[in-house]
């Protein structure tokens, strides 16, 4: 039996050592339930008659130190309980004294009622625990007398005395199923007064006796409450729009005792109840949504949170107008573009029609070549892309002289001739320079003949064509020139003589 006791203690220590390895597996041990814990084990005594719990003699199996009992209690939480335990057992060496011929050793039976509080230290499948409380006990002890000299059964004097004390111990609880577990434990009950257990008063030990027990048993819970645990909480993972209903849902452990109550808080001073709820955030922002699930009259709760990002709702973009600071610019004038756009924040992309791409709400652009261009504006926001176009006509650049010019050089011819003279070419060269400088300027060439010249109409036509041909030969587009002969002119002149009538005029036309 000594080996049995040592083995029991060794096993307890080993299991305590491996507990951290297996305790990570969380199990449901229930709560708010009535339980019963029947148990059996071996007993030991330390007191005035015996100082060691491991001193067993050859008559051990004739006086087996057993104990039996049961505890009825209430499981307040998965880890904390209070119970009333009854224990009955036989203890060796309590009455152990010498007479002249031999040592008298009578086993003593004791009972105890213990009020115990117990707390599990983990929630794993193997859970160590401690317990403590108070006890009251009694039983039958033998007191030395002359009648015991021959150790005749029933001849010794007996006494029955009540003892009191505190109880404490350690144990391991092994999970079997939600309602059942197996346990081993070791504990000790102190007994006062000192002679309550062994009939001896302070015989060289302490002022109290110790009754120890190594036990194993089974625990059965009735009408247990399984605490609720939130197993999943579904929240939107993307940014959501303000003003749009959002669905939140959750799930809990299947075995949670019903009813389960759900309380949602949305971080905007509002709340809702139910496993699945719908909520609308009125304003953009970042919100912490919390869920509290509770059961067991609200004593057991599970809490989870999630983060929700809310933005203002997307309003499709609309280009209400599109403008240019100059609808007919020249090649050296920058054009400022702008547009009125309604809707959510947008990005602007401009295509200027000449291969240039620009961004921004108000770009500026200078066209390098004259022509007609289609300007396209693309506006993109969260709702998509919209387009609008406008047409810009670009004209060549004109110097100030081109806008102010009212007359140009006339050339003069010899009588009855349409051939240009050197003087005439020099004057036309000045006109040509102006035409090249002013590409937007057109001209009308009018030829004239004086009185006395032959075939005046034909001659005036030839003189006009001679001037026109000069311009064309020197790079002026024929489309810019209109020539005609005016025939004979007899009007007054700025110069003396008829030479004034033998001429061709170049007249600027816009």
C-alpha positions in Angstrom: 0.0 0.0 0.0 2.9 2.3 0.6 3.8 1.8 -3.0 0.2 2.6 -3.9 0.3 5.9 -2.1 3.6 6.9 -3.6 2.3 6.0 -7.0 -0.8 8.1 -6.5 1.3 11.1 -5.5 3.7 10.5 -8.4 0.8 10.3 -10.9 -0.6 13.6 -9.5 2.7 15.3 -10.0 3.2 13.9 -13.6 -0.3 15.0 -14.6 0.3 18.4 -13.2 3.4 18.6 -15.3 1.7 17.7 -18.6 -1.3 19.9 -18.0 0.2 22.9 -19.8 0.7 20.7 -22.8 -2.9 19.7 -23.2 -4.7 22.6 -21.5 -4.8 24.6 -24.7 -7.7 22.5 -25.9 -10.6 24.5 -24.5 -13.6 22.5 -23.5 -17.1 23.2 -22.3 -17.5 22.2 -18.6 -20.8 24.0 -18.1 -22.0 26.3 -15.4 -25.0 27.1 -13.3 -25.6 23.5 -12.6 -26.0 21.1 -9.7 -23.4 18.3 -9.6 -22.6 15.2 -7.6 -19.0 13.8 -7.1 -18.9 10.3 -5.7 -15.3 9.2 -4.8 -13.2 6.5 -3.2 -9.6 6.4 -2.1 -7.1 5.7 0.6 -6.6 7.4 3.9 -3.6 8.4 6.0 -3.2 9.8 9.5 -0.5 12.1 11.1 -0.8 12.9 14.8 0.3 12.0 18.2 0.3 8.3 17.5 1.9 8.4 14.1 4.1 11.1 12.6 4.3 9.8 9.0 1.6 9.0 6.5 3.7 6.2 5.0 4.2 3.9 8.0 2.3 0.7 7.2 2.8 -2.6 8.9 2.3 -6.2 7.9 -1.4 -6.1 8.9 -2.1 -3.5 6.3 -4.5 -5.5 4.3 -6.3 -6.6 7.4 -6.8 -2.9 8.3 -7.1 -1.3 4.8 -7.1 2.5 5.1 -10.0 3.2 2.8 -12.3 6.2 2.4 -15.6 6.7 0.5 -17.9 9.6 0.1 -19.7 12.0 -2.2 -20.1 15.7 -2.7 -23.2 17.6 -3.7 -22.6 21.0 -5.0 -23.3 23.9 -7.4 -21.2 24.9 -10.4 -21.4 28.7 -10.4 -19.1 29.2 -13.4 -17.1 26.8 -15.6 -14.2 27.1 -13.2 -15.7 27.9 -9.8 -18.0 25.7 -7.6 -19.0 25.2 -4.0 -20.1 21.8 -2.6 -20.9 19.9 0.6 -18.8 16.7 0.9 -19.4 13.7 3.1 -16.5 11.4 3.7 -16.2 8.1 5.7 -13.1 6.2 6.1 -10.8 3.9 8.2 -7.5 5.2 9.5 -4.7 3.0 10.8 -2.3 3.9 13.6 -4.6 6.4 15.2 -4.8 4.1 18.3 -1.3 2.7 18.6 0.1 2.1 22.1 2.2 -0.4 23.9 1.1 -2.7 26.8 3.5 -5.0 28.7 3.2 -7.9 26.2 2.6 -6.2 22.8 1.7 -3.1 20.8 -2.0 -2.5 20.5 -3.1 -1.1 17.1 -6.8 -0.7 16.5 -8.1 0.9 13.3 -10.2 3.9 13.8 -13.2 4.9 11.7 -14.0 8.6 11.1 -16.6 10.6 9.2 -16.4 14.2 8.1 -18.6 16.8 6.5 -16.8 19.4 4.5 -17.9 22.6 3.0 -15.5 23.1 0.0 -14.8 25.8 -2.6 -13.1 24.5 -5.7 -11.5 26.4 -8.6 -10.1 25.1 -11.9 -6.9 26.8 -13.0 -7.4 26.1 -16.7 -10.3 25.2 -19.1 -8.4 22.5 -21.0 -9.3 18.8 -21.2 -7.0 18.2 -18.2 -7.5 21.0 -15.7 -5.6 21.3 -12.4 -7.6 22.7 -9.5 -7.3 23.6 -5.8 -9.9 23.4 -3.1 -10.3 24.6 0.4 -12.9 24.9 3.1 -13.9 23.9 6.6 -14.8 20.5 8.1 -16.5 18.9 11.1 -15.9 15.2 11.8 -16.3 12.4 14.3 -15.9 8.7 14.8 -14.8 6.0 17.2 -11.3 5.9 18.8 -9.8 3.4 21.2 -8.4 4.6 24.6 -5.9 2.5 26.5 -7.2 0.6 29.5 -6.4 -2.6 31.5 -9.0 -4.5 29.5 -6.9 -4.0 26.4 -4.0 -6.0 27.9 -4.9 -9.1 26.1 -6.1 -7.2 23.0 -9.5 -8.9 23.2 -11.8 -7.6 20.6 -14.3 -5.2 22.0 -12.5 -5.1 25.3 -10.9 -1.7 25.0 -12.5 1.5 26.0 -13.8 3.6 23.1 -14.6 7.2 22.7 -16.4 9.4 20.2 -15.4 13.0 20.0 -16.2 15.7 17.4 -13.3 17.6 15.7 -13.2 20.7 13.6 -10.7 22.2 11.2 -9.9 23.5 7.8 -9.5 21.4 4.6 -7.3 22.0 1.6 -5.9 20.1 -1.4 -5.1 19.8 -5.1 -6.5 17.8 -7.9 -6.8 17.1 -11.7 -10.0 17.1 -13.6 -10.1 15.0 -16.8 -12.9 16.1 -19.3 -15.0 13.2 -20.6 -18.0 15.0 -22.1 -19.9 18.3 -21.4 -21.7 16.7 -18.4 -19.1 14.3 -17.0 -15.5 14.3 -15.9 -13.1 12.1 -14.0 -10.9 13.4 -11.2 -8.0 12.5 -8.9 -7.1 14.6 -5.9 -5.2 14.7 -2.7 -6.2 16.7 0.4 -5.9 16.9 4.2 -8.3 17.8 7.0 -7.0 19.4 10.2 -8.7 18.2 13.4 -8.9 20.2 16.7 -9.0 19.6 19.6 -5.8 17.6 19.5 -7.4 14.5 21.0 -10.4 14.4 18.7 -9.0 11.7 16.4 -6.6 9.7 18.5 -7.6 10.3 22.1 -4.2 11.8 22.8 -3.5 15.4 23.7 -0.3 16.9 22.3 1.9 13.8 22.6 5.0 15.4 21.0 3.4 16.3 17.7 1.3 19.4 17.2 -1.7 20.9 18.8 -3.9 19.3 16.0 -4.1 16.1 14.0 -4.2 15.6 10.2 -6.5 13.2 8.3 -5.4 12.9 4.7 -7.0 11.4 1.7 -6.0 10.4 -1.8 -9.2 10.0 -3.9 -10.5 9.4 -7.4 -14.0 9.8 -8.6 -16.4 11.0 -11.2 -18.3 14.3 -11.4 -21.7 14.5 -13.1 -23.4 17.9 -13.8 -27.2 18.3 -14.0 -29.0 21.1 -15.9 -25.7 22.6 -16.8 -25.4 25.9 -18.7 -23.0 26.0 -21.6 -21.6 29.5 -21.9 -22.0 31.2 -25.2 -19.0 31.8 -27.5 -19.1 33.9 -30.7 -17.6 31.7 -33.4 -18.0 34.1 -36.3 -18.9 37.8 -36.8 -19.5 38.9 -40.4 -18.9 42.5 -41.2 -18.3 44.3 -44.5 -14.7 44.2 -45.6 -14.9 47.0 -48.2 -15.6 50.7 -47.7 -19.4 51.2 -47.6 -21.5 54.2 -48.5 -23.2 56.4 -46.0 -26.9 56.1 -46.2 -26.8 52.5 -47.5 -28.2 49.7 -45.3 -25.5 47.2 -44.1 -26.2 43.7 -42.9 -24.3 42.3 -39.9 -24.6 38.7 -38.7 -23.0 36.4 -36.2 -22.9 32.8 -35.2 -22.2 31.1 -31.8 -21.3 27.7 -30.5 -24.0 25.2 -31.3 -24.2 23.9 -27.7 -24.6 27.3 -26.1 -27.5 27.2 -23.6 -30.5 29.0 -25.0 -31.8 31.7 -25.0 -28.8 33.7 -26.3 -29.1 37.4 -26.4 -27.3 39.6 -28.9 -26.5 43.2 -28.5 -24.8 45.2 -31.4 -23.2 48.6 -30.9 -22.2 50.5 -34.1 -20.0 53.2 -32.8 -22.4 56.0 -33.7 -24.4 56.0 -30.4 -26.9 53.5 -31.8 -27.5 49.8 -31.1 -29.6 46.8 -32.2 -30.5 43.3 -31.0 -30.6 40.0 -32.8 -28.3 37.5 -34.5 -28.6 39.3 -37.8 -29.2 43.1 -38.0 -29.3 45.8 -40.6 -27.8 49.3 -39.9 -27.4 52.5 -41.9 -24.5 54.9 -41.1 -25.6 58.5 -41.6 -22.1 60.0 -41.9 -18.8 59.0 -43.4 -16.1 57.9 -40.9 -14.4 54.9 -39.3 -16.5 52.9 -36.8 -15.9 50.1 -34.4 -18.8 47.7 -34.4 -19.2 45.5 -31.3 -21.2 42.4 -30.6 -22.0 41.1 -27.1 -23.6 37.6 -26.9 -24.9 36.5 -23.5 -26.7 33.6 -21.9 -27.2 32.0 -18.5 -29.3 35.0 -17.2 -26.7 37.3 -18.7 -23.8 35.9 -16.6 -21.8 34.6 -19.5 -20.8 36.8 -22.3 -18.7 36.7 -25.4 -17.5 39.9 -27.1 -16.1 40.6 -30.6 -15.5 43.7 -32.6 -14.9 44.7 -36.2 -13.9 47.9 -38.0 -16.1 49.5 -40.6 -15.1 52.3 -43.0 -17.9 54.5 -44.3 -17.6 57.0 -47.1 -20.0 59.6 -48.6 -22.2 58.0 -51.3 -21.0 58.3 -54.9 -22.8 60.8 -57.0 -22.2 60.3 -60.8 -20.3 63.2 -62.5 -22.1 65.5 -64.9 -20.4 68.0 -67.1 -22.8 70.9 -67.1 -20.7 73.3 -69.2 -17.3 73.5 -71.0 -15.5 76.7 -71.8 -12.5 78.2 -73.6 -11.1 81.6 -73.0 -10.8 82.1 -76.8 -12.7 80.1 -79.4 -10.6 81.4 -82.3 -7.1 81.9 -81.0 -4.0 82.3 -83.1 -0.9 80.2 -82.9 0.8 82.3 -80.3 -2.1 82.8 -77.9 -2.7 80.4 -74.9 -6.2 79.1 -74.4 -7.5 78.6 -70.9 -10.1 75.7 -70.6 -12.5 75.1 -67.8 -15.7 73.2 -67.1 -18.5 73.0 -64.6 -18.8 69.5 -63.2 -21.4 68.3 -60.6 -21.1 65.1 -58.6 -18.5 63.4 -56.3 -14.8 64.1 -56.5 -13.6 63.6 -60.0 -10.5 63.4 -62.1 -10.2 65.5 -65.3 -8.5 64.3 -68.5 -8.3 66.7 -71.5 -7.5 65.7 -75.1 -6.6 69.0 -77.0 -7.1 67.4 -80.4 -3.6 68.0 -81.6 -2.1 65.0 -79.7 -1.6 66.9 -76.4 -3.0 65.3 -73.2 -3.6 67.4 -70.0 -5.1 66.9 -66.6 -6.7 69.1 -64.0 -9.8 71.2 -63.9 -8.4 74.3 -65.7 -5.5 73.5 -68.1 -4.0 76.0 -70.5 -2.8 75.2 -74.0 -1.2 76.9 -77.0 -1.7 75.4 -80.4 1.3 75.5 -82.7 -0.5 75.2 -86.0 -3.6 76.8 -87.4 -6.6 74.5 -87.9 -9.8 73.3 -86.4 -9.5 71.0 -83.3 -12.0 68.9 -81.3 -11.3 69.2 -77.6 -12.5 66.3 -75.5 -13.0 66.3 -71.7 -13.3 63.1 -69.8 -14.4 63.2 -66.2 -14.1 60.1 -64.0 -15.2 59.5 -60.5 -16.5 56.5 -58.4 -19.5 56.1 -60.6 -17.7 56.0 -64.0 -16.6 58.2 -66.9 -18.5 60.9 -68.7 -17.4 62.9 -71.8 -18.0 66.2 -73.5 -16.5 67.9 -76.6 -16.0 71.4 -78.1 -14.5 72.8 -81.3 -11.6 75.3 -81.4 -10.6 77.1 -84.6 -7.0 78.2 -84.5 -5.8 80.9 -86.9 -2.2 81.9 -87.8 -0.5 84.5 -85.8 -0.8 88.1 -87.1 1.5 91.0 -86.3 0.0 94.4 -85.5 0.7 95.7 -89.0 -1.5 93.0 -90.4 -4.5 94.3 -88.5 -3.8 98.0 -89.2 -2.9 97.9 -92.9 -5.3 99.8 -95.1 -3.3 100.2 -98.4 -0.4 98.7 -100.3 2.0 99.8 -103.0 0.8 100.3 -106.5 3.0 99.6 -109.5 3.2 101.6 -112.8 3.7 100.4 -116.4 5.0 101.9 -119.6 2.5 103.0 -122.2 0.7 100.0 -123.9 2.8 97.6 -121.8 1.9 95.1 -119.0 5.5 94.1 -118.3 6.8 94.8 -114.7 9.6 97.3 -114.4 12.5 97.0 -111.9 10.9 99.8 -109.9 7.6 98.0 -110.0 9.2 94.7 -108.8 10.8 96.6 -105.9 7.4 97.9 -104.9 5.8 94.5 -105.2 8.6 93.0 -103.1 7.5 95.3 -100.2 3.9 94.0 -100.7 5.1 90.4 -100.8 6.9 90.8 -97.5 3.6 91.9 -95.9 1.7 89.0 -97.4 4.2 86.5 -96.1 4.1 88.2 -92.6 0.3 88.3 -92.6 -1.0 84.9 -93.7 -4.6 85.9 -92.9 -4.5 88.8 -95.3 -5.9 88.5 -98.8 -5.6 91.1 -101.6 -7.6 92.3 -104.6 -5.4 93.4 -107.6 -7.0 95.9 -110.0 -5.4 96.8 -113.3 -5.9 100.2 -115.1 -5.2 101.7 -118.5 -4.9 105.4 -119.4 -6.6 107.4 -122.1 -5.0 106.9 -125.5 -3.7 103.3 -124.8 -4.9 100.6 -127.2 -7.3 98.0 -126.0 -7.6 99.4 -122.5 -9.7 96.6 -121.1 -7.4 93.8 -122.3 -4.4 95.9 -121.2 -5.8 96.4 -117.7 -6.5 92.7 -117.4 -2.9 91.9 -118.3 -1.5 94.4 -115.9 -3.6 92.9 -113.0 -2.5 89.3 -114.0 1.1 90.3 -114.1 1.0 91.5 -110.5 -1.0 88.4 -109.4 1.6 86.1 -111.1 4.4 87.8 -109.3 2.8 87.1 -105.9 2.0 83.5 -106.9 5.6 82.9 -108.2 6.9 84.1 -104.9 4.9 81.8 -102.6 1.5 83.5 -102.1 -1.4 81.1 -102.5 -3.5 81.9 -105.5 -6.6 81.5 -103.3 -5.6 84.7 -101.4 -5.6 86.8 -104.6 -8.4 88.1 -106.8 -7.4 90.1 -109.9 -9.4 92.0 -112.4 -8.9 94.7 -115.1 -10.9 97.9 -114.7 -10.3 99.3 -118.3 -9.6 103.0 -118.9 -9.4 105.4 -116.0 -9.8 109.1 -116.6 -10.3 110.3 -113.1 -8.0 112.8 -111.4 -4.7 111.7 -110.1 -2.3 112.2 -107.2 0.4 112.6 -109.7 0.8 114.7 -112.8 0.2 113.2 -116.2 -1.3 110.1 -117.6 1.2 107.8 -116.1 -1.0 107.6 -113.0 -3.5 105.6 -115.0 -1.0 103.0 -116.2 -1.0 101.1 -113.0 -2.1 98.0 -110.9 -3.3 98.5 -107.3 -2.9 95.9 -104.6 -5.8 96.4 -102.1 -5.8 94.5 -98.7 -8.9 92.5 -98.0 -9.9 90.8 -94.7 
